[in-house]
Amino acid sequence: MDKELNELKDRFEKEIPTSFTARDKQAVMDRINEQEPERGSRHIFPKVMTAAVFATLLFVGVIIANDQLGLSMDGDIPKPAPQNSDSLTAEPEEKEELLLHFTKNREYDSLTFDPETIKSGDVVGEDTSDAMKVTDVSRNSEGTVITFDGLMELTGGLYDSAGKLQFIPNMESTQQLPVATQDLGRLVKAGLLNEDVVRKIFGIGASYESTDELSIVIEQIEYIYSEKGSSINFKVRNAVSAENELDFPRETYETSIKLSEDLRNVYNAYAESLDDTLLKGLKPIDVFKMYFHAENEGDEEVQYALYIKGHPHGTPDKETYFNDPFFADTKAMELNEKEFYKELQKVKVFEEIYLKENEAVVSFDFGSSEGDPMFRLYKNTKLDVWKVGWLPMQ
């Protein structure tokens, strides 16, 4: 019997629709009634067979309907189909605090420090353009608190974490930061010391999503070291605000590009020895003047000597600079330099802007609609002297 039922079910699935509705059942009944012979005792057996066939058809129909509706023969109620998560109204998740990762591979060893031995007056990153000075070391229940002062430009994301702003530097900028040796390879909390100022600078209200690529200038770092987990907090400074307390420090000079008598004496001594210690005590604008004086005089040895060297400045080595045709001036370039120097002689006001403690630009007004040119310089922190950046004009 089971075998016959299975064969009959297979036949139904192949030859008729697999949906057995009330209309289908009525059609079967009508067909049976149309073919039913007159009543009589001699027709009992055919009627029994007809009823058996109908019962079989009905039974198979129920089986098919069960398969389609997901019902089991033991009467279990089907489970509702899982809903698409997109159709559900989820409760808003609280944004988690983001962490800063200090990789074990550091570009500069001088940017690492020991929180047990570091003291006020120490300088981290002496061989970099992002050196920072330790101005305070204290200890409390949270751990060892080290305060670093110095200007540093960082790029990263500004995020809202449970109503508080977080700045997370990208991988390149993270390499510029001072870090406790014990925190290498660890995750560190990051925060802002002056969130109200940051909101004011960037026009951020109470509601804020995120900005993945943002450049900021910091002037102070508070590093709290703890074996249980350290944190680093940034004090942000702004370059574009009209408010003096948020602006870069700067000096304005009413002067000319020509060397004073004293500066000419320094230049002559430097031209003879190329000794960088002779530059001690000079301001960025003094080195700026010496550079253009050397260019105007055609003194390439002095001009090259005034460039800052080493990673990450990109200045070519001396042999390459003087022997590779790529770096040689053409006649047209020499004429342009002479014309540029003539225009500089007309300038009467120069501005010295300190982007960081060891990075500055000299700005001057040519009366151009394209904006003021800027000449970049960096401080050699080992010698404490200002040098010219490679490709300094911006």
Secondary structure as UniProt FT lines:
FT   HELIX           2..15
FT   HELIX           22..35
FT   HELIX           41..43
FT   HELIX           44..69
FT   TURN            73..74
FT   HELIX           85..87
FT   STRAND          99..101
FT   HELIX           109..111
FT   STRAND          112..113
FT   TURN            115..117
FT   TURN            120..121
FT   STRAND          123..124
FT   TURN            126..127
FT   TURN            129..130
FT   STRAND          132..140
FT   TURN            141..142
FT   STRAND          143..161
FT   TURN            162..163
FT   STRAND          164..169
FT   HELIX           171..174
FT   TURN            175..176
FT   STRAND          179..180
FT   HELIX           181..183
FT   TURN            184..185
FT   STRAND          187..192
FT   HELIX           195..202
FT   STRAND          210..225
FT   TURN            227..228
FT   STRAND          231..237
FT   HELIX           244..246
FT   STRAND          250..254
FT   HELIX           261..273
FT   HELIX           276..279
FT   TURN            280..281
FT   HELIX           284..297
FT   HELIX           300..305
FT   TURN            311..312
FT   HELIX           318..323
FT   HELIX           325..327
FT   HELIX           331..346
FT   STRAND          349..356
FT   TURN            357..358
FT   STRAND          359..364
FT   TURN            369..370
FT   STRAND          374..380
FT   TURN            381..384
FT   STRAND          385..393
//
